[in-house]
Every structure is written in structure tokens, then in C-alpha cells.
Amino acid sequence: MSTFDESDAFEGASLAARAMAARPSHYLDDLNPAQRQAVETLEGPLLMLAGAGTGKTKALMARIAHLITKGRAKPYEILAVTFTNKAAREMKNRLAVTPFEIREPIRWMGTFHSLSAKILRKRAELVGLQHNFTILDTDDQLRLLKQLVRAADIDDKRWPARMLAGIIDQWKNRAWTPDNLPAAEATAYDGKGPALYRQYQTRLRELNAVDFGDLLLHVVTIFQKHDDVLAQYQRWFKYILVDEYQDTNVAQYLWLRLLAGGHRNICCVGDDDQSIYGWRGAEVGNILRFEKDFPGAAVIRLEQNYRSTPHILAAASGVIAGNRDRLGKELWTQAEAGEKVRLIGHWDGEEEARWIGEEVESMQRGTRGMRAFGLDDMAILVRASHQMRAFEDRFLTIGLPYRVIGGPRFYERMEIRDAMAYFRLVTSPADDLAFERIVNTPKRGLGDKAQQTIQRIARDNGVSLVDGAALAVEQGAIKGKGAAALRDLIVGLARWGRMTGDADLTHMELAEIILDESGYTTMWQNDKTPEAPGRLENLKELVKALEGFENLQGFLEHVSLIMDNETEEAGEKITLMTLHAAKGLEFPVIFLPGWEDGLFPSQRSMDESGTRGLEEERRLAYVGITRAEEVCTISFAGNRRVYGQWQSQMPSRFIDELPEAHVEVLTPPGLYGGNYGAAASGIETRAAEANVYNSPGWRRLQSRSGARPMSQPTEARSPVIDAQALSSHTVGERVFHQKFGYGAILGIEGDKLEIEFEKAGIKKVVARFITGADDVPF
């Protein structure tokens, strides 16, 4: 990274700056009263509490322009902090054009890390570094940590270096150095974490290097220990502006407080209701206690929304009102009412994906009683990445172009490619490419040399790599632990291949066996990185996807064909992304699937003590709804299959919080899915009767649809006597359900039973979940 000469920034006032001071303030003309108040409140601390879609960036740009044109500060006396380099570039570009026309660059505009790097280049000696220090990338950081872990004689399988890197990053986000690490952290990494942290920092200084977290930590340390340096920067930066303040961590918070401690001219722009990054260190408390940190601070709320309809804003406000720890604001808009937020339930996740696919095509044609929308106008926002699989499969099948933002497509993810390589080898042992991918995944001590030996023996004997590996073991060409692990793999592949013909074993069960016995599932279970839980969920989703095929071979062929048909041609595409990735974006049409307790909110947030996790999930729901400009559809499924087993789902508790006056329930009473007017007759025929929800919010919302004509699905028209003949249960029988307790059967429809439970009310459940009351062992 190049050095930065402070003399370039802190020179005398330029003629350009003086000229701008006399320029008329055209940028004020297009501001609403709250925005203008925030722009013109120049002295002292200011919190610009800006709701979703309220024009905060425009207000922030206008404030910078106002400081310069009114002669309060030169461009180099303003410190403007953003969270991404992209945001910084966009802000610089916007300032240079009408109505702002700030031609002289704001030299101290950038991310926390880029600005810290500039400061650190000039003050490196104060933390034991030289000015030409190196910033390590992730690979270099992990390589260094692996050396320290090996030197400490620590089992790197149980305590991988990547896990240590995550722990150290968390410590640095909280501004903890090895010298001020709290005693409570002493147990980290089996009690060896603090010592390894100290060794790591020492080694970095020896290498004249820093990692990403050091950029902030070193600057905070310099400011805390060198009052003269801090005072100098406080004088230079007359005004400080911070975007997305709700996403700051402890180190960033201290960095800002120290710099603003002199003049206190700090303007923080943010929205406590959109603080959704607690899992990576963000502290919503930073924005909540702004007035305590800066006594006498002005708080100006930007509440006029320029993005969404009144119904969408009301729905978002109804949900977020459930949070206790918030500053509070009420979004409003002058836009027309538009469409109500649409709510629909489905029998399972596959039906949810089918319905959304059909809905997207109908909205393209403009057959939903509203204007036609292009694919680029639509987005599907999921809580977890594994939810994308059902949508990707459906869209590839029907030829609907899509893009995945924030990550690869489902079948292109590393863990999915690894798992499918195992499946390919089991069904086709001559697949050398698959063997090369998994021979040392998980680690089996088979490095490049061992793999070259296998390839040479296979080539010399004209056989596949699997057979070549078997010969290498027999001939003793590979020795030690690697030989034993390779022998186990070869034996396992042969055994799994024979199991494909086992009539008593489903291919879903075989897939689980392959992933378990190969050690692949265990590898991710032992991985302590933040990505590991998501990879395990994706593997579960992969096994679930097998259900729709007769065998592994058929599934692999299906994936190969649909992926081969997928092209990256230009043209419109519907967008698939997680809710976290969608922050800051907006689309005319938004679909929010999977609103079920345990999925959204996540099970982890529901299980933890206190309300911190649940409130962050609720903020995530608020972010999701407010991405929609015109149409927002929320959906949920009553059943999801996990590892081949059905699990009954309950609607998200956030659905109970949707204000009924602003919601249109597309699901008539007793139906998952259908009856959205005459245009949805195809949905009606596939809907399954399922009066399974009994929460107060669901009953309230369902009651609003009571007047709708309810078309019975085709499946429900078959004679009841035929359905009973196929069932082992009888009407009136007393039964037991693990979740809902005791009840009596009211009706039978194929494998679905309508039961009136003593405590949970009338529900429709799959027969396999039911036990005769007399068979319950208590």
C-alpha cells in the first residue's frame, strides 16, 4: 500500500475551496424539512436516525457540501467514514456532480481500515513497526498461525488455525490487545489462546506486518497512549461524519470517540432497526447510547420514506415494534397505498418454490392485477443459504434465468461439489476427476507426492485412479498413516458401491452413510469457522434433494444436465440472495420465503437466553420487508424435510406481529397455497387441505379471509372411505403427537390426518408422526 503524505492534505486553503464557499446552495432545494435540519445542524454531536429508504446518503452528501460551501471546513478537514470502498467511491462521485459540485476531493473519505492504514503509515514506529509494513492476506495469516499451532504441539484437527484466526479477530474487534485481554478469555483455544495471541503479535512485528484487525487496533493504541498525536488529528479533522453507525464494533467505536473527543463535531448516520451484523462484532448499543456518549447531542429522525408503499412500511413497522431496545421512529410516505403485503402458506418447501416460480412468471406477464414486472425487478431473500437449493432447482427446471448474489450457486458450492464427487465415485469408480477432488478431503496425509505416485501407477497399468490407489497400497508404494487412510477410502468406496443394490436401503440413507463414513461430515462438524454450520446445512439440503430421484445415478445425471443447460447469457434475471446480503438494496418485488420458527427466527436465536439474538432476527425481518418498493410476499411451509425426515413447522412468530389491516392472506382458511383468484386455478389443484395452525396471529389473519369462496383441491374430492381404507388409523381414534400432544382423529385424507388436539386445536399432520395413545410409553 502506498504511503500518504499528511502535508498534502493539511496545506493552506485553496482558491477552489474559497470559490465554493460563495456558490449558491442548490443542494438544499430538494431536501425535506428533516433532511434540511440535519444538514444545517453543523455544530456539536448529531445523530441522524435514518430509516430505510429515507434518503440518508443524499442528506449526508448535502451536509458535506454545506460544510464546505459555508466555509466551515476545507475538504481536507473533513473525515468521512464508510463501511465499504464501493460506498466511498460512490460518495466521491456524487459530490463531484450537480447539485453538489465539490471538485476538490475529500481526501479523508474511506473505510475505517483504509483510513487507519493512512494514519498508521505515518505513525508505525509508535507500535514497533516500520512505515513500509506489509498487510497480510488471509492465506498468509493462516500460514503463520499454523506454524505457531504446530510449534505449541497442538492438535490442529481439533483446534484448526482458522478457528484461532476467528478468535483473534473477535478480540481485535473488541480492541483487546494481549496486554488487556480479559481474564474471562483465558479458556479460549483450550487455555492456550492468550499465549498464542501474544506470540502471533510478536511474530507479526518481527515480520514488519499487520493483519486486517491490526489496522484499527494499532491506531486506537496510538491514540490512547500518545495524547500529542491524538490532539494533532483532533485539530486536523474539524468535522467527522460516519455512515452506517449501527454496524460499528467496539474498536471502531473507540476510534471514533477518541477522534471526536476534542471538538465533538461528529455526525453519525444510522438506523438501529437495521443493525443485523452482531454475529461479526457489530454492537447495536453503540447507536443506542449515542446521547449518553455525547451529552447534548441532537437527534434528528429521517422518517419520510421514498422507496416503499404505505402498506409495506406499516407491515415493517408492526414487526419492528416488537423490539424493546430501539430508539423508535415511524416511517411514512406520500406514495399511494399500493398492494398489501401478501402472506401465503404452503404444504412444504418444494411447493413454496413451485408457487413462487409460477408467481414470478405471472407477474412477468402482468396477470396479477398489477403492472408487469421484469425479472430484474424481482428478488427472493432467504434467511439461510441452504434455502436457495429448492428455488435453483425449480428455476433451472422451468428455464427461469436467475443470479445468486453473495455466493456461488448451490451446486457450485465447495461442500456440494465435494459430496457429489463422493457420490460420483460410488456410482462410477472410473471417475478420475472425482477421485482427485476427494482423495485428500478430508485430510488423509496424501499430499502431492502421494497423489503423483497413485497417478503414475494408474498410468503404468492402464487403470483408473481408484484401482491405481489400490495397487499403490498393495505394492507398499505409499506408507505410513497415508497408506492406512487410503486403504480405508478404497474399502469404503467398494462397500458403498455394493450398497447401491441394497433394496432395504434408500439412496438418501446411503448418501448419509457415505458422507459420515468418509469423514466428510465430521470434518465440517469439527471446523470452528463461522461458515461451517452453513456448510452442514447445505449438506443436509443436498441429501433432501435426493428424495425426488430413484437413485444416486439419476440425481447426478439431473444435476449435470440442468447445470449444463444453464448459461451466463446477458438478459434479465431474478435475484437470489440472503437477507444479510440484501441490506442497502431495493427491488420493486420481493419474496420472503421460509418464515417459520426455527428457520426465521433461527433456532439459535430462540434458544439463547435474553432477547438480544431474537431482536436482531426481528431487525433482519424489518430489513427484508423494507427492501420492497411495490410488492412484498411472505411465505412459509408447514413441513420441511431434513435428512429425509419430515419435520412439522410452525409459522414464524414475526407473522403474528404483522398488522392485519395491511396484510392480504392468499391462503384461504384450511388451505396451504391456493385460491388467489381465477388466475391461480393451477395452484388450487395442488393445494392440500391442512388446517394446522392455531397461533393467535394466524387465527386472526385467517379470519379475514373467511368470506372468500374456497375451492376444494382435487385431492380432497376423493371419497373419504377410500382414504380410510388406505390408512391404519380410524376416525375417532385417540392418538399422540410428539409436539402437539393428545388428540382425536376427525378425518383421514391419504397419509394426512385431521386431528383435534386437546391443547393445540385442530391440525393436519402426516400420519407417520402419529402414535396410538395406548402405545405411548408413559
N, C-alpha and C positions, 0 to 999 in steps of 0.2 A: 504494500500500500504506500502511496506517495506521501511525503511529508507535507505539512501545511504551515506556511509562514504567517504567524498572527499579525505581523506588521502589515500584511496585505489587507487584512480585514479591519484593523483598527487604525486607519490613517485619517487624515482630516476630511471634513465634509466635502463632497464632490459638488461640482456645478450641477450635475444631473439631479442630485438629491435636493438641492435648493430649488431647482426648477419645478420639481414635482410638488414641492410644498405650496406652490402658487396655483397649481392646477385645480380646476373645479371638481367637486366631489360627486361625479356622476354615479359612482358605485353605490351611493346611498339611496338613490332614487327607487331602486327595485327591492328594497328591504321592507319587511313588515315591521310593525312597531316594536315587537320583542327583539327581532334581529337588530334593528337600528339601535335600540337601547344597549344591547350587548356590544355593538361596535363602538359606540360613543362613550361607554364607561371605561375610561383609559387608565385611571389611577387606582392602585391598590389591587388586592386579590379579587378575582372574578371566577365564578363557576358558571359556565354556560351549559345548563342542563338541557341537552338537545335530544328530543325524542326521535324515533325512527322517521326518516323522510321529511325532516323539518328544515332542511337547508343549512345544516351546520357548517358545511365546507364553504358555502358562499359567505356566511357570516364571518367565518374565520379569515377568509381572504380579504373581505372588506375591512376587517379590523386591522390587518397588517397594512393595507393600503392607507387607512386612516391615520395610523401612527406615523407613516412616512410623509403623507401629503400635508399633515398638520404640523410637521416639523418636530414631533415628539421624539423621534428616533431616526437615526440613519439606518439604511438597510443592514449594515454590518453590526448594528447594536441590538438587533432582534434575534432571539433564539427561538426557532420554531421546530418543535419535535413531533415527528410522526412515528408510526409503527412499521411502515414498510417503505422500501426505496421507491416503489411504484407510486405510493401516495405522495412522497416528497417531490418526485418528478412532475406529477400532475399538478400539484400546488404551484410549483415554479412556473410551469407553462401557463396556468390560468392567470397568474399575477402579471404576466407579460402582455396580455391582450386586453381588449376592451371588456368591461369598463374600468379595469384597474390600471393597466398600462404602467406597471412598475418595471422599468427597463433595467435598472441596476439590480443584479441578483441578490437574493437573501443568502449570504454565504454560509450562515449558520442555520441552515434548514436541512433536516435529515432525520434518520432514525437515532434512537438512543445509542446504538452501538457505533454507527458511523461518526457521530459527533464525539463520542467518548474516545474513539481512535484518534481523532484530530488532537484532542487535548493531551492524550497520553503520549503521542509522538513528541510533544514539546516538554513533557514532564516525566519522561520514562525513568530518569535516574533516581527519582524520589521513591520508586518501588523496586529498585535494584535491576533495572533493565536499561538497554541502550536504545537510542532513538530508532534504529533500524530493526526493531524486533519483528519476529515472524508471527502471523496469526495462523494457528494450526487449524486444519480442517478436521472433520470428524474421523476420518481414517487415521490421520497422524495421531490424534488424541487417543484413539483406541489402541493403536500400536504401542504407544508409550505406557498406557495403563496396563496392558497385557504384560509388558516387561516387569513392571512393579509387582503385579499379582504373582507372576512366576517366581520372582526373587523372594517374595514373602512366603513361598511354599503353600499357596492357597489353591484349592481345587477350583480351577476355572470353569468346570462344568456346573458346579453348584453355585459358584459366585462369579459369573462371567464379567469380563471387563466392561461390557456395555451397561451392565447394571450399576457398576461403580461410577461410570461416567454420568448416569442419570442421577445418582445420589449427590455427586459433587456439583452437578448443575443446579440441583434444588438448593443446596447450601449457598451457592453463589447468588442465586436469585433472591435469597433472603439476606444477602450481604454478610454472610458468615465466613470469616477467614479461619485458617487453622488456629489462630490465637484467640478468637472469640466464639468458637463453636460451643453451643450449649451442652451441658453435661448430659442432657436427655438424648443427644445424638450419639453418645459413646457406644451404643449397642449396634450401630449400623455396620453392615458387612461383617457380621459375626464378631463384632467388637473391634475389628481392625480398620474400620473405615476412617476414623480420625487420623491415625498414623499414616495410612496410605495417602490421604488428602495432603498432609504436610510434605510427604516425600514427593508427591506429584508436583506441588507448587515449587518445591526446591529444584526439582529436575527441570521444570519449565524455565526458571530463572537461569539455570546453567546453560540451557539451550538458547537463551535470549528469545523466548517465545511466550505467547499467551494463547489461551483458548477464548472462545466467544464470551463466556461469562466473565473472564478477567477484565474485559474492556470496561465494563461498568464498575466492577468490584475495585479495580485499581484506582479509578478516578474518584470513587467515593472515599477510598482510603486516603488518597492525597488530600482531598478537601477536608476530611476530618482531622488529619494530623498536621496540616500546613495552613494555618489561618491566613498567611500572607498571600498564598496562591489563590485560596478561595476568595479573598477580598478583591483580588485583581479581576477575577472572572465575574464577580458580582457587579463590579463597576462597568465592565465591558458590556455585559448583557443587561441593558436597561429594561427590556421587556421580554418576558418569556411566555410563549404560547404552546400549549400541549393538546394534541388531538387524541381521542380515544383514551381519556384518562382512566376510565373504568378498567382498562386492561393492564394497568401498570402493576409490576410486582414490587417487593419491598426495596430491592436495590434501586430500581428506577424512581421509586417514591423518595428515597433518601437523596438521591442525585438531584432531583428537582427541588426538594425542600432546602438543601444546602445552598444551591444557586440563588434561590428566591429569598433567602433569609435576610438580605440587606434591604433592598428597595420594596420587596413584596409585590412587585408588579407582575403577577403571574395570572394568566388566564388559562384555565383548564376547561376543555370541551369534552363532554362525555355524556353517557346515559347509563345510570346504574341498572336500569332494566335490561340492558344488553351486555352485562358482564357475564360471559359464558366460558371463560378460559381459566377457571380456578384450577383445573387439572394440570395446567402448565405454569402455575405460580401466580396468576393474576389475583389481586386482592381487592374485592369489591369494597372492602372497608376503607380503602384509600379515598374513594369519592364520597362515601357516606359521611366521613368525618372531616370533610374539607373545611367546613365552617369552624370546627374546633381547632384545626391545624392553623388556620388563618383567620383569627378573630376580626370581626368587622367586614368579612368578605361579602360581596354582593353575589346573590344567586338569581340568575335570570333564566326563566324557563322558555324554551322554544317548543311550543305545543301545536302550532298550525302545521298540519301535515300536507305535503304536496304530492304524495305518492298514491295513497290508498283511498278507498271509498269509506263512507261513514260506517257501514256495516262491518267492514274488515277492522277498522280502528276500534269499534265498540267491542268486537269479539276479543281482540288482543288486550284491550283494557280490562275486560272482565276476567281474563285469565291472570294477568299480572297483578291484579288487585289482591290475589291470594297471598302474595309475599308480604311479610311484615317488615323486613329490613329493606326499605326503599325510601327515597326522598319524596316520591309522589309527583305525578303530573297527569294531565288529561289531554290526550291528543284529540284534535278536531280538524275538520276540513270543510272547505266550501264546495267540494265536489258533490255531484249528485249521488243519491243513495246507492244506486247500482245493485248488484246481486248480493243476496245474503250469503254468509258463509255456509257452505254446503257440508252436511255430515251424512256419512253412509257407512253401514256395517256390512261385512261380508262373512261367508262361512269360513273361509281360510285365506291364507296369504296368496295362493295361486289365483283364486277367484278375484281377489283385490287387484292383482296385476292385470288380469284379463279385462276387468271392468275399466281400469284406468286407460289401458291401451285402446279400448273401444271409445271411451270418452274423448281421448285425445284426437282420434280420427274424426269423431263427430264435431268436435269444436273446430277442427280444420275446415270442415265443410260448412260451418255456421248453422248447424241443425239443432242447436240447443237453445234457441230463442234469444240468442245474443249474437254479436258480431263474430265473424270468422277470425280465428287466431292462427298465426303461423307457428311452426314448431319452435322457432327461435323465441317465441313469446312465452313458452311453457317450461316449467321446471318441476321436478319431483325431488323433494327434500326429505331424506331419511334420517332417522336417529343414529343408526349403525350401518356401517358399510356393507355388512352381510345381507341387508335387506335388498340391495341392488340386484342380486342374482335373479330373483323372480322376474323383475322388470326387464333386465337384459335378455333373459331367455325369451320372454314374451315378445319384446320388440324385434329381436333377431328373427323370430319365427314369422312374424307378420310383416317384416321388412320395414319397420319404422325406424328411421335414422335417429341416432342418439349420440350424445357425448357424455363422458364421465369427467367431472371436474374434481381436482384434488387428489387424484389417484388413478391407477390403471383400471381397465375394465375387469370384471370379476374373474373371468377365465384367464386373464393375463397376470393376475397377482402371483407373486413368487410361491406362496404356500400352496395355491391351487395347482400351479404348474408342477410343483414337486409331487404332490399327491397323485396327480394324473399320470406322472411319469411312472410311479409305482404301479398304478392300475394298468398302464400300457405294457409294462414288463410282464405282469402276471398273465395277461391275455396274449401277449406276443413276445416271447423271450428273446427273439432275434432283434428287438428294437434297440440298437446300439446307442442311439441318441438319448433314449430314456435312461439307459444304464449309466451313461456318462454323467447325467444330471444327478442321479441319486446315489451313486456308489459311495460317496463320502458325505452324504446328507441323510441323517445326522453324522457328525464326525465319527469315523471308524479308524482313524490312523492311516488312511490310504491317501497319501499325498501325491504330488505329481509323478514322483519316481515310480511308486507302486502302480499307478494308473498307466504309465508308459509301459511297464512290464506286462500288464494284462493285455494291452493293445498289441504289443509285439508278439506275444504267444498266440493270441487270437489270429493275427495276420499270418503268422508262420504256419498255422494249422488250418487256415481257411474256415474258421468257425466264428460264431457270434462272440461278443464280449462276455456274455454270461458264461458260455462254455469256455472261453479263454480264461476267465477268472477261476473256474473250477479246475482247469488244468494247472494254473499257476499255484493253486493251493496244493494239489496232488504232487506236483513236482518240487514243492518247497521253494519256489521262486520268490514268494513273499513270506516273510517270517514275523514272529512276534505277535503283538496284540492285533496288528492289522490283519494278519493271516486268520486269526480266530474270528475276528469280526466279519471278514469277507466270507468265511465258511458259513457262518450263521446266516448271512444275507442270501447266499446261494441256496442253502437248505430251505430258507423261508420262502424264496421265490418259487421253488419247486412245490412246496407244500401248499402254498396259496393257489398255485395253478391247478393242482388236483382238486382243491376245494371248490373250484368253479363248477364242478359237476355234481356237487353235493345237493341233492334235492331238498334236504332238510335245512339248508342254509340259504337265506336270501342274499342277494348281491349287496344290499345295504349293510347287512351284518358282516359280510366278507370284507367290504371296504373298511369298516371299523377295525376288523382284525388286522388287516394289512397295515393300517396307519398306527395301530397300537404296537403290534409285534415288531414292526420295523424300527420302533423307537422314535418315529417322526412326531407323533402326538406328544410324547414325553419331552422331546426337545423343546417344544413351544411351551409346555407346562412349566418347565424349569427356567425358561427365559424370563427375565425380570424387567424387560424393557416395556415402555408404555404400549408398544404396538402388539405385543404378544397376545393379550386377551382378544383383540380383534381378529388376529390370525386364527386363533382357535375357533372363534365364532364362524369364520369363513369356512373352516374345515367341516364344521357341523352342517353348514348350509350346503356344502358340496355333497355330503352324504344324503342330505334331504333331497337334493336334485335327482339322485339316482332312482327315486321311487317311481318316476314316470317311465322307466325303461325296463325291459325284460332282463337285461344282464349288463355287465360292465362293458362288454364289447359294443352293444347298442348305444350306450351312453357316450362312449368315447367317439364313436362314429358321428353321433349327433353333434357333439361339440366341434369336431373337426369341420363338419360341413357348414355349420352356421358361422363359425369364425372365418372360414374361407370365403363365405359369401359377403362378409362384412367388408366394406370398402371405406376409405377415408376421403371419398369424393367431396368436393365442395357442395354446399347446399345447406338448407335449414336442418337443424337437429333439435330434438328435445333434450333438455339438460338434466342429468342425474348427478346429485351431489349430497353430501351430508349437511345437516343443519349448521354445523360449525363452519363449514366451507362457504356457506351462503351468506354469512354476515357481510353487510355492506353492499349486497347485490339486490336487484329488484327485477320482477317479471310480471307481465300482465296476468298470467295464470300460474297458480301454484297448487300442487298436490302435496298433501302432508299425510302419507300412509303410516300405518303401524302405531296408531295412538292407543296402546294397550299398557296397562300396569305391568311392569317388569321389563318392558321394552322402552316405553316412553311414558312416564319417567323410568329410568333404568332401575334394575333391581338393586344395584349397589347404592343408589341414592335413597331408595326406600328402606334399605336395611340399616344404613348408618344412623347413629344417634344424632339428635338435633335436627335442625331444618336446613342447614347450610347446603347440603347436596340437593335436596328437593327444591329449594328455592332457585338454585342455578338451573335445574331442569325446567322449572317454570319460566325462567328468563329465556331459555332456549326455545320454548313454545312461543313465547312472545316474539322472538326474533323470526321464527318460521312464519307466523301469521302475517307479520308486517313486511315480509318480502313481497306480498301480493299487491298488485295495483288494482285489479278489477275482479278477479275470480279466485277464491280460495276454497279448496275442497279438503276436508279432513276425513280420513277413513280409518277403520280398524277391522280386525278379523277376530272371530270368536274362537278359532282354533289355529294353532301353528304346530307343525311337525318338527320336532327336534330329535336328531339322531334316530329317525324312523319311528318315533313315538309321538302320538297326538298329545298336545297339551291344551287344555281349555284356557282361554284368555278372558280377562275382564277389561272392559273399556277403560281407557286412561282416566284417572281422577281429574285430569285437566278438562275432559269433556263435560264433567259436572259443572265446571266453572264458566262455560260458555253461556253468555246471556241469551235466553231463548228468543227474545224479540229480534235478534239479529242472526238467527240460525234457521236454515231450511233443512229439515230432516228428509233425505231422499229415501230412507228406508221406512216403509210403512210398518205399522205395528205387527210384530211377529215375523218379519221377513229380514233376512240378510240380503242386501243387494237391490232388488228390483223396484219397479214401478216409478220411473221418472218420466211420466207422460207416455204418450203413444210411441214416441221415438225410441223407447227403451224396451220394446217387447222382447228383444233377444235376451235382455237381462232377466226379465221375468221368468222365462222358461228355465233358466239355470239357477234361480234363487231357491234356497232351501228353507223351509219353514223352521224357524228357530227362535222362539220367544225366550231367550236365555239370559237376558239382562234385567236386573232388578234394582240397580242403584237409583237413588232419588233423582239424580240429574237425568239419567236415561229415561226413567218413567215420565219425568216432566217433559222431556223433548219428544218422546214418543206420543204423548197425549196430544201434542199439537198436530200430529198427522192423523188423528183419529177419524177425521171427516173424509180422508182420501179414499177413493174406490180402491179396493185391494184385490188385484187379480191373483188368483191362486196359481202357484207354479205347477208346471206339468207333472213334476214328481209327486206332488201332493194329491193328484187326482186318481192315483191308483187305488183300488179297493183296499180298505183297511184290513179286511180278512186275509188278503194275500200277504200283506206286510207282516201280520201277526204269525202267519204260517211259517215265515222265514225266521222268526225271532224265537229265542229261547225264553223270552220273558212274556208275561201276560198283563193285560190291563188290570189295574187294581193291586198288582203285586207291590209289596213293601220292599224297598231297596236302599242301598247305601252308596254314597259318592264321597270320595276322599276329601274333596274340597267343600261340597255343599251339604254334606251330612245325610240324614234320613229323609225319605220321601216316598210317595206312592205314584205309580205309573198311570198317567192319564190317557196316553195314546202311543201308538207304535207306527213308525214310518221307516221301513227298511232297517238300517242299522242305527237309526236315531230314535231316541225315546223322549217323549214329553213327560216330564215329572214335576209334580208339585212337592217341593221340599219344605220341610217344617219351618226352616229359618230363612231360606234363600228365595222362597217363592217359586213360581213356575219357570222351568228352564228346559231347554232342549239339549241333550248331550248324546255323545256317541255311546253305543251300548257297551263297548269294551271297557268303559270306565266304571261300569255299574256292577255292584256285587249284591247278591240277595241279602236282605237284612239278617237272616238267620245264619249267614256264613261269616259275618263279621266277628273276628276273634276277640271281642271284648263286650 
